[in-house]
């Protein structure tokens, strides 16, 4: 179903988030993300030496490269804050080294907040890491599934069951693709 027709309006702000996953020649995986905010009007920015951001120029521009293995263990991370509302924002980039050695998975958002949350990091870089984590999962999914499959070709389904409506333990996708994890729904009579 498509969105309804919008009311008459004028574009004021665009946020672009882009995440890509790459298989490296050494067998590791690079997940790259960028986040850019652009305003259509000149915007005051007293924290910048210029004191303003021209219309169409990035108000925020952050880039991150995170290197992971198939266990989603972070081996390396690089952060670039190319454009920000304060000249000092790039000073926090190195704090993201605190994530090296952590594993993307259950509880990772909590670990991320503990290590680089609040004044220990950048709100926008930390926000970008959320879709990057999903991108890491999606990028490595097929390779991880191949490792998890037994000789019968059936996936263990680890990490999928009950993560959303379609992967419900009593849903059609689980019944069809990972039947050993399927649980018949109780009938209310």
C-alpha positions as CSV (number, residue, x, y, z in Angstrom):
1,X,0.0,0.0,0.0
2,X,1.4,3.4,-1.0
3,X,1.5,6.5,1.2
4,X,-1.4,8.9,0.7
5,X,-0.8,12.1,-1.3
6,X,1.0,14.6,0.8
7,X,-0.3,18.0,1.7
8,X,1.3,21.0,-0.1
9,X,4.7,21.5,1.4
10,X,8.3,22.7,1.0
11,X,11.4,20.5,1.6
12,X,13.4,21.9,4.5
13,X,15.8,19.1,5.5
14,X,17.2,15.8,4.1
15,X,18.9,13.1,6.1
16,X,20.6,10.5,4.0
17,X,21.9,7.3,5.6
18,X,23.8,4.8,3.5
19,X,25.2,1.5,4.6
20,X,27.2,-1.0,2.4
21,X,28.8,-4.3,3.2
22,X,32.0,-5.6,1.5
23,X,33.8,-9.0,1.6
24,X,37.5,-8.3,1.9
25,X,40.2,-10.5,0.2
26,X,41.4,-11.5,3.7
27,X,38.0,-13.0,4.6
28,X,36.9,-10.2,6.9
29,X,34.0,-7.9,6.1
30,X,33.9,-4.1,5.9
31,X,30.7,-2.4,6.8
32,X,30.7,1.3,5.7
33,X,28.1,3.8,6.7
34,X,27.6,7.5,6.1
35,X,25.0,9.9,7.5
36,X,24.5,13.4,6.0
37,X,22.1,16.2,6.9
38,X,21.4,18.9,4.4
39,X,19.2,21.9,4.9
40,X,17.5,23.9,2.1
41,X,18.1,27.3,3.7
42,X,21.2,28.8,5.2
43,X,21.4,27.8,8.8
44,X,23.2,29.6,11.7
45,X,25.8,27.4,13.3
46,X,27.6,29.5,16.0
47,X,29.7,26.5,17.0
48,X,31.5,26.5,13.6
49,X,34.2,28.9,12.8
50,X,32.2,30.1,9.8
51,X,29.2,30.7,12.0
52,X,26.8,29.3,9.4
53,X,26.1,26.5,7.1
54,X,25.1,27.5,3.5
55,X,22.0,26.0,1.9
56,X,22.8,22.6,0.3
57,X,26.0,22.1,2.3
58,X,26.2,19.3,4.8
59,X,25.3,20.3,8.3
60,X,26.3,16.8,9.5
61,X,28.5,14.4,7.5
62,X,29.8,11.3,9.3
63,X,31.5,8.3,7.8
64,X,32.3,5.0,9.6
65,X,34.1,1.8,8.5
66,X,33.7,-1.2,10.7
67,X,35.6,-4.4,10.1
68,X,33.9,-7.6,11.3
69,X,34.3,-11.4,11.0
70,X,31.6,-14.0,10.5
71,X,30.9,-14.0,14.3
72,X,30.3,-10.3,14.0
73,X,33.2,-9.5,16.2
74,X,34.5,-6.0,15.5
75,X,38.2,-6.1,14.5
76,X,38.6,-2.4,13.6
77,X,36.6,0.8,13.4
78,X,37.3,4.2,11.8
79,X,35.2,7.3,12.2
80,X,35.4,10.5,10.2
81,X,33.3,13.5,11.2
82,X,33.7,15.6,8.1
83,X,31.0,18.2,8.9
84,X,29.4,19.0,12.2
85,X,27.8,21.9,14.0
86,X,30.8,22.4,16.3
87,X,34.5,22.6,15.3
88,X,35.4,20.3,18.1
89,X,33.1,17.4,17.2
90,X,35.8,15.4,15.3
91,X,37.8,15.2,18.5
92,X,35.5,12.3,19.7
93,X,36.2,10.1,16.7
94,X,38.9,8.0,18.4
95,X,36.6,7.1,21.3
96,X,34.9,4.6,19.0
97,X,38.0,2.4,19.3
98,X,36.2,1.3,22.5
99,X,34.0,-0.9,20.3
100,X,36.9,-3.0,18.9
101,X,36.6,-6.5,20.4
102,X,32.8,-6.2,21.0
103,X,30.4,-8.5,19.1
104,X,27.3,-7.3,17.3
105,X,24.3,-9.2,18.5
106,X,22.1,-9.5,21.5
107,X,23.1,-6.8,24.1
108,X,25.4,-4.9,21.7
109,X,23.3,-1.7,21.8
110,X,23.7,-1.7,25.6
111,X,27.5,-2.2,25.3
112,X,27.6,0.6,22.7
113,X,25.8,3.0,25.0
114,X,28.0,2.1,27.9
115,X,31.2,2.7,25.9
116,X,30.4,5.6,23.6
117,X,27.0,6.9,24.8
118,X,26.4,10.4,26.0
119,X,29.5,12.7,26.2
120,X,31.7,9.7,25.4
121,X,30.7,9.8,21.8
122,X,28.7,11.5,19.1
123,X,24.9,11.2,18.9
124,X,24.9,10.9,15.1
125,X,27.8,8.5,14.8
126,X,26.2,6.3,17.4
127,X,22.8,6.5,15.6
128,X,24.6,5.4,12.4
129,X,26.0,2.3,14.0
130,X,22.5,0.9,14.5
131,X,21.8,0.5,10.7
132,X,25.4,-0.5,10.2
133,X,24.9,-3.4,12.7
134,X,21.9,-4.5,10.7
135,X,23.9,-4.2,7.5
136,X,26.7,-6.3,9.0
137,X,24.1,-9.0,9.8
138,X,22.6,-8.8,6.3
139,X,25.9,-8.7,4.5
140,X,27.3,-11.8,6.3
141,X,24.0,-13.7,6.5
142,X,24.5,-16.1,3.7
143,X,28.0,-17.0,4.7
144,X,27.0,-17.5,8.3
145,X,24.0,-19.7,7.3
146,X,26.3,-21.9,5.3
147,X,28.5,-22.4,8.3
148,X,25.5,-23.1,10.5
149,X,23.9,-25.6,8.2
150,X,24.2,-29.3,9.0
151,X,24.6,-32.1,6.5
152,X,20.8,-32.1,6.0
153,X,20.9,-28.5,4.6
154,X,18.6,-27.2,7.3
155,X,19.5,-23.9,9.0
156,X,19.6,-23.8,12.8
157,X,17.6,-20.5,12.5
158,X,19.8,-18.9,15.2
159,X,19.1,-15.2,15.4
160,X,16.0,-15.2,13.3
161,X,13.2,-16.8,15.3
162,X,10.9,-14.3,17.1
163,X,12.8,-11.2,15.7
164,X,9.8,-9.9,13.8
165,X,6.2,-10.8,12.8
166,X,7.3,-13.0,9.8
167,X,9.9,-14.9,11.8
168,X,7.4,-15.8,14.6
169,X,8.1,-19.3,16.1
170,X,4.6,-20.2,15.0
171,X,4.7,-18.4,11.6
172,X,4.8,-19.7,8.1
173,X,8.4,-18.7,7.4
174,X,9.7,-20.7,10.4
175,X,7.4,-23.6,9.5
176,X,8.7,-23.6,5.9
177,X,12.4,-22.7,6.3
178,X,13.5,-23.9,9.8
179,X,10.8,-26.4,10.7
180,X,12.8,-27.8,13.6
181,X,12.2,-24.5,15.3
182,X,8.5,-24.3,14.5
183,X,6.0,-24.3,17.4
184,X,2.3,-24.8,16.6
185,X,0.2,-21.9,17.9
186,X,-2.3,-22.7,20.6
187,X,-5.9,-22.6,19.5
188,X,-8.2,-20.5,21.7
189,X,-11.5,-22.2,21.9
